[in-house]
Amino acid sequence: MQKSPLRSWLLLSTALFILWLLLTASLSADEIITGILVAVVAAVATPRLAVFSGFRLVPSAPLAILRYLFNFSLALIKANFDMARRVLTPSLPLKPAVVEIQTSLQSELGKLLLANSITLTPGTLTIDVIGDRMLIHWIDAQPGEDIMHATREIAAGFERDIKGFLK
């Protein structure tokens, strides 16, 4: 089912307006009017609206986005402490390896968000995305790491939350 250009444009405008409100942290009339104008102009100036083709337009999507942001923040804090511990304790073994994980996300936007979530978490780096597979450089891989275990350890939490608002 193909989305109409108007629907994609409205979705983009709305998302940009919400981003504007979050960044300005103000509900004053002048900020709202300026935000609407900036969102509309930016949406009109965007030549390709296909980036929003992966969104799930369901009532639970905003809650899923908040859950993703919360869980990503926790993973980020945990990974930062782990990396700090490894740096401050040189005797801890590092077992870097390139592992392969599998994703069930179907949209390009979903895969992009998953890959970036993995890369932004210290200790992991997305190298490549090929179909439903991702190559990840992982600082703490076990020898002979199988794809299912690596997927569970690296991406399962992010993917579960992302599926709530992206395909």
C-alpha positions as CSV (number, residue, x, y, z in Angstrom):
1,M,0.0,0.0,0.0
2,Q,1.6,3.2,-1.2
3,K,1.2,6.4,1.0
4,S,0.0,9.5,-0.6
5,P,2.5,12.4,-0.9
6,L,0.2,14.6,1.1
7,R,0.1,12.1,4.0
8,S,3.9,11.8,4.0
9,W,4.2,15.6,3.9
10,L,1.8,16.0,6.8
11,L,3.6,13.3,8.8
12,L,7.0,15.0,8.1
13,S,5.6,18.5,9.0
14,T,4.1,17.1,12.2
15,A,7.4,15.4,13.2
16,L,9.4,18.5,12.5
17,F,7.0,20.7,14.5
18,I,7.2,18.3,17.5
19,L,11.0,18.4,17.2
20,W,10.8,22.2,17.2
21,L,8.7,22.2,20.3
22,L,11.1,19.8,22.1
23,L,14.1,21.9,21.1
24,T,12.6,25.3,22.1
25,A,10.9,23.9,25.3
26,S,8.4,26.7,24.9
27,L,4.7,26.8,24.2
28,S,4.5,30.6,23.7
29,A,2.4,31.7,20.7
30,D,5.4,33.1,18.8
31,E,7.4,29.9,19.2
32,I,4.4,27.8,18.0
33,I,3.8,30.0,15.0
34,T,7.5,30.0,14.1
35,G,7.6,26.2,14.6
36,I,4.7,25.7,12.3
37,L,6.3,27.9,9.6
38,V,9.7,26.3,9.9
39,A,8.2,22.8,9.8
40,V,6.1,23.5,6.7
41,V,9.0,25.2,4.9
42,A,11.4,22.3,5.8
43,A,8.8,19.7,4.7
44,V,8.2,21.5,1.4
45,A,12.0,21.9,0.8
46,T,12.6,18.1,1.4
47,P,12.7,16.5,-2.0
48,R,12.3,12.9,-0.7
49,L,9.6,12.0,1.8
50,A,10.2,8.2,1.5
51,V,12.2,8.3,4.8
52,F,8.9,8.3,6.6
53,S,7.5,5.2,4.8
54,G,8.6,2.9,7.7
55,F,6.5,4.5,10.4
56,R,3.7,2.5,12.1
57,L,0.8,4.9,12.6
58,V,-0.7,3.2,15.6
59,P,-2.0,4.9,18.8
60,S,0.8,3.2,20.9
61,A,3.6,4.6,18.7
62,P,4.4,7.6,21.0
63,L,4.6,5.3,24.0
64,A,6.9,3.0,22.0
65,I,9.2,6.0,21.1
66,L,9.4,7.0,24.7
67,R,10.2,3.4,25.8
68,Y,12.9,3.2,23.1
69,L,14.4,6.5,24.2
70,F,14.4,5.4,27.9
71,N,15.9,1.9,27.2
72,F,18.5,3.4,24.8
73,S,19.5,5.9,27.5
74,L,19.9,3.0,30.0
75,A,21.9,1.0,27.5
76,L,24.1,4.0,26.8
77,I,24.8,4.6,30.4
78,K,25.6,1.0,31.1
79,A,27.9,0.7,28.1
80,N,29.7,3.9,29.1
81,F,30.4,2.5,32.6
82,D,31.5,-0.8,31.1
83,M,34.0,1.0,28.7
84,A,35.2,3.2,31.5
85,R,35.8,0.1,33.7
86,R,37.8,-1.5,30.8
87,V,39.9,1.6,30.3
88,L,40.6,2.0,34.0
89,T,41.3,-1.7,34.5
90,P,43.8,-2.7,31.8
91,S,43.9,-6.3,33.1
92,L,40.3,-6.9,31.9
93,P,40.5,-8.9,28.7
94,L,39.3,-7.4,25.5
95,K,37.9,-9.8,23.0
96,P,37.1,-7.7,19.9
97,A,35.5,-9.4,16.9
98,V,33.3,-8.8,14.0
99,V,30.0,-10.6,14.6
100,E,26.9,-10.9,12.4
101,I,23.4,-10.2,13.8
102,Q,20.0,-10.6,12.2
103,T,17.2,-8.1,12.3
104,S,13.5,-8.6,11.6
105,L,13.0,-4.9,10.9
106,Q,11.8,-4.4,7.3
107,S,12.0,-0.6,6.7
108,E,15.2,1.2,5.8
109,L,14.4,3.7,8.5
110,G,14.1,0.9,11.1
111,K,17.4,-0.6,10.1
112,L,19.0,2.8,10.1
113,L,17.8,3.5,13.6
114,L,18.9,0.1,14.8
115,A,22.4,0.5,13.2
116,N,22.8,3.9,14.7
117,S,21.6,2.8,18.2
118,I,24.2,0.0,18.1
119,T,27.0,2.4,16.9
120,L,26.2,5.0,19.5
121,T,26.5,2.5,22.3
122,P,30.2,2.3,23.3
123,G,31.8,-1.1,22.6
124,T,29.9,-1.7,19.4
125,L,30.1,-0.3,15.9
126,T,27.9,-1.1,12.9
127,I,30.1,-1.8,9.9
128,D,27.6,-2.8,7.3
129,V,23.9,-3.6,6.7
130,I,23.2,-6.2,4.1
131,G,19.5,-7.1,3.8
132,D,18.4,-8.4,7.2
133,R,22.0,-8.9,8.5
134,M,24.3,-6.4,10.1
135,L,28.1,-6.7,10.7
136,I,29.0,-5.4,14.1
137,H,32.5,-4.8,15.6
138,W,32.0,-5.9,19.2
139,I,34.6,-5.3,21.8
140,D,33.5,-8.2,24.1
141,A,32.7,-11.1,21.7
142,Q,33.2,-14.7,22.7
143,P,35.2,-16.9,20.3
144,G,32.8,-18.5,17.7
145,E,29.9,-16.2,18.7
146,D,26.8,-17.5,17.0
147,I,24.3,-15.2,15.2
148,M,21.4,-15.7,17.6
149,H,23.4,-15.0,20.8
150,A,25.0,-11.9,19.2
151,T,21.6,-10.7,18.1
152,R,20.2,-11.1,21.6
153,E,23.1,-9.4,23.3
154,I,23.5,-6.5,20.9
155,A,20.3,-5.7,19.2
156,A,17.3,-7.5,20.7
157,G,16.3,-4.8,23.2
158,F,16.6,-1.9,20.7
159,E,14.8,-3.9,18.0
160,R,11.8,-4.8,20.3
161,D,11.3,-1.1,21.1
162,I,11.8,0.1,17.5
163,K,9.2,-2.3,16.3
164,G,6.6,-0.4,18.3
165,F,6.8,2.6,15.9
166,L,8.8,1.4,12.8
167,K,8.3,-1.5,10.4
